[in-house]
């Protein structure tokens, strides 16, 4: 057993360094995970840029407690496990043993606040602690992020066995795919406003989060998927994953984009639209692209990116349903991984990862993840 564990640490915005931490002693119910891959999330990019306030204006509002070990879109294998965790840690009650491949939900709910006692807690827990951005590496046992050789999994963390046959580079996408549960939520509407089979979907921004919604929508049987982005490279990836129509934001005006969306939807507008661009102005434009009685999903504003002017008449006159997504349900992991396994041969899921970096190159990985040539960038601690 090694005496120390290496991890990439974000000491402050814009600063990464590799540090070593002591091998932890496991508390009852905990386990230690050997990390295989961890994706770079939009949250990691925001934090690196100094945009560190999350859940602003809610009881769960927090600011990143530097230094941190980033990383929460993870997959790894069980390296060390306590007896209690063998039978009590996996979400579906399945037994765990050394060598099992698992993914872990990034946030740990308190189980005691109003939301936990009334709404199943996560993702609305008022006291949640998030791996990779809400727990400092300065506090023992330190290993609360997956840009590390090993990660400490707390006794009340949501943990899921990866199904046999699902490659680890695909399994690391499970957390992000779970964030597309808003499409499931949109399906629960009435026949007028729900996102039903055969309807049209518009996605604003096709970075990793937008790609997750594209993949999920295609799996769910969306009839026509329209994608917007400022980068031609990402639009090309979107077509590869099943987008029917793509619109280059950098080459069109707001009026031209609206005309195209109306053209693609027989003059009605999209049945459902989802904002994944992470820009406040996209929200304003998106409201005008949804048909009357449609659904608009706000998914990209996970951190406070500023204010925009919105005319509420658009929502009222359009009979629009607005859904906000700041996280995902713990129930989405098992079904999401099963869906990806089922579609391995008819979707290019093995090509989700475009770049792979080791711990020493974490800062470069963050930079590349914000460039148009990247699809999904991962940290591979043992590279």
Secondary structure, DSSP 8 states (H G I E B T S, - for coil): --SEEEEEEEEETTEEEEEEEE-----TT-EEEEEEEEE--HHHHHHHTT--EESTTSTT-EE--SSB----EEEEEEEEE-HHHHHHSBTT-----TT-EEEE-SEE--S-SHHHHHS-STTS-TT-EETTTTS-TTSTT---SSSBSEEEE-TTS-EEE--TT--HHHHTTHHHHHGGGHHHHHHTS-TTTS--TT-EEEEE--SHHHHHHHHHHHHHT-SEEEEEES-HHHHHHHHHTT-SEEEEGGGS-HHHHHHHHHHHTTTS-EEEEEE-S--HHHHHHHHTTEEEEEEEEE-S-SB--------THHHHHTT-EEEE-SS--TTHHHHHHHHHHHTTTTS-GGGSEEEEE-GGGHHHHHHHHTSTT-SEEEE-TT-
